[in-house]
Amino acid sequence: MSRTTQLETYNRTRVQTADRGQLLLMVYDAAIRFTREARRRIEDGDTVGKGVMIDKAYAAVAELRKTLDIEQGQEIARSLDRLYAYLLRQITLSNIKSDAGALTVVLQILEDLRNTWEQVIEQEDGTRRGGSRPSGELSL
């Protein structure tokens, strides 16, 4: 089995066995990775590579937006929907204008959101396992 095939098998198994929280973080990781790479391609003047990475970053953010449950998540989900729409516009503008700065803003927001979700997921995991939540922390 080639190294590429092994890696594909590993990644497929990792996705198939992940819980919802892990999947969410994986999509954020992909969006961050593709956005970072698109920014690098813009800075390097690689128009074709930029287009490929912008496409992937856009698809990852669109996937995050698609998973929102507005009815259950109410105002938080509506706020995230607006934020994801903003990120998608920024990604599109960065593609049209080859603007690495727009992607820097997108990257900062994605990293902040990913870190917040990671904390929420860790809290929920700790609560499910019978752990206690430190006083003063909020649950979303």
C-alpha positions in Angstrom: 0.0 0.0 0.0 1.5 3.4 -1.0 2.0 6.2 1.5 -0.7 8.2 -0.2 -3.2 5.4 0.1 -2.3 4.8 3.7 -2.9 8.5 4.5 -6.2 8.6 2.7 -7.3 5.5 4.6 -6.2 7.0 7.9 -8.1 10.3 7.2 -11.2 8.5 6.0 -11.2 6.4 9.2 -10.6 9.4 11.3 -13.6 11.3 9.9 -15.8 8.2 10.1 -15.1 7.6 13.8 -15.1 11.3 14.9 -17.9 12.7 17.0 -19.7 15.9 16.1 -17.4 18.1 18.0 -14.3 16.6 16.5 -15.8 16.9 13.0 -16.6 20.6 13.6 -12.9 21.2 14.7 -11.7 19.3 11.6 -13.7 21.5 9.3 -12.3 24.6 11.1 -8.8 23.2 10.8 -9.3 22.7 7.1 -10.7 26.2 6.6 -7.8 27.7 8.5 -5.2 25.6 6.6 -6.7 26.5 3.2 -7.1 30.2 4.0 -3.5 30.3 5.2 -2.3 28.6 2.1 -4.4 30.9 -0.2 -2.9 33.9 1.5 0.6 32.5 0.9 -0.2 31.8 -2.7 -1.5 35.4 -3.2 1.7 36.7 -1.6 3.8 34.5 -3.9 1.8 35.6 -7.0 0.6 32.1 -7.7 -2.7 32.9 -9.3 -3.6 29.3 -10.1 -2.7 28.0 -6.7 -4.5 30.9 -5.1 -7.7 30.0 -6.9 -7.5 26.4 -5.8 -6.9 27.2 -2.2 -9.6 30.0 -2.2 -12.1 27.5 -3.6 -11.2 25.0 -0.8 -11.4 27.7 2.0 -14.7 28.9 0.6 -16.1 25.3 0.6 -15.0 24.7 4.2 -16.6 27.9 5.5 -19.7 27.2 3.4 -19.8 23.7 5.1 -19.6 25.4 8.6 -22.5 27.6 7.6 -24.5 24.7 6.2 -24.3 22.8 9.5 -26.0 25.6 11.5 -29.3 24.7 13.1 -31.0 28.2 13.3 -34.1 26.8 15.0 -32.2 25.0 17.8 -29.3 27.4 18.0 -31.5 30.6 17.9 -29.5 33.8 18.3 -26.1 32.2 18.5 -26.7 30.3 15.3 -28.1 33.5 13.6 -25.0 35.4 14.6 -22.7 32.7 13.3 -24.7 32.6 10.1 -24.1 36.3 9.6 -20.4 35.9 10.5 -19.9 33.0 8.1 -21.7 35.1 5.3 -19.2 37.9 6.0 -16.2 35.4 5.8 -17.5 34.1 2.5 -17.7 37.6 1.1 -14.2 38.4 2.3 -12.9 35.2 0.8 -14.6 36.1 -2.5 -13.2 39.7 -2.4 -9.7 38.4 -1.7 -9.9 36.2 -4.7 -11.2 39.0 -7.0 -8.6 41.5 -5.7 -5.8 39.1 -4.8 -5.9 40.7 -1.4 -4.0 38.8 1.2 -5.1 41.3 3.9 -8.7 40.2 3.5 -7.6 36.6 4.2 -5.6 37.7 7.2 -8.9 39.0 8.7 -10.7 35.7 7.8 -7.9 33.7 9.3 -8.1 35.6 12.6 -11.8 35.1 12.9 -11.6 31.4 12.0 -8.9 30.8 14.6 -10.8 32.6 17.3 -14.0 30.6 16.5 -12.1 27.4 16.4 -10.5 28.0 19.8 -13.8 29.0 21.3 -15.5 25.8 19.9 -12.6 23.7 21.2 -13.2 25.1 24.7 -16.9 24.5 24.5 -16.4 20.9 23.3 -13.9 20.2 26.1 -16.3 21.6 28.7 -19.1 19.4 27.3 -16.9 16.4 27.3 -15.9 17.0 30.9 -19.5 17.5 31.9 -20.6 14.3 30.1 -17.8 12.3 31.9 -18.9 13.6 35.2 -16.3 16.3 35.5 -17.2 19.6 37.1 -17.2 22.9 35.3 -15.0 25.5 36.9 -17.1 28.2 38.5 -17.5 31.4 36.5 -17.4 29.7 33.1 -20.3 30.1 30.8 -21.9 27.3 28.8 -23.2 28.1 25.3 
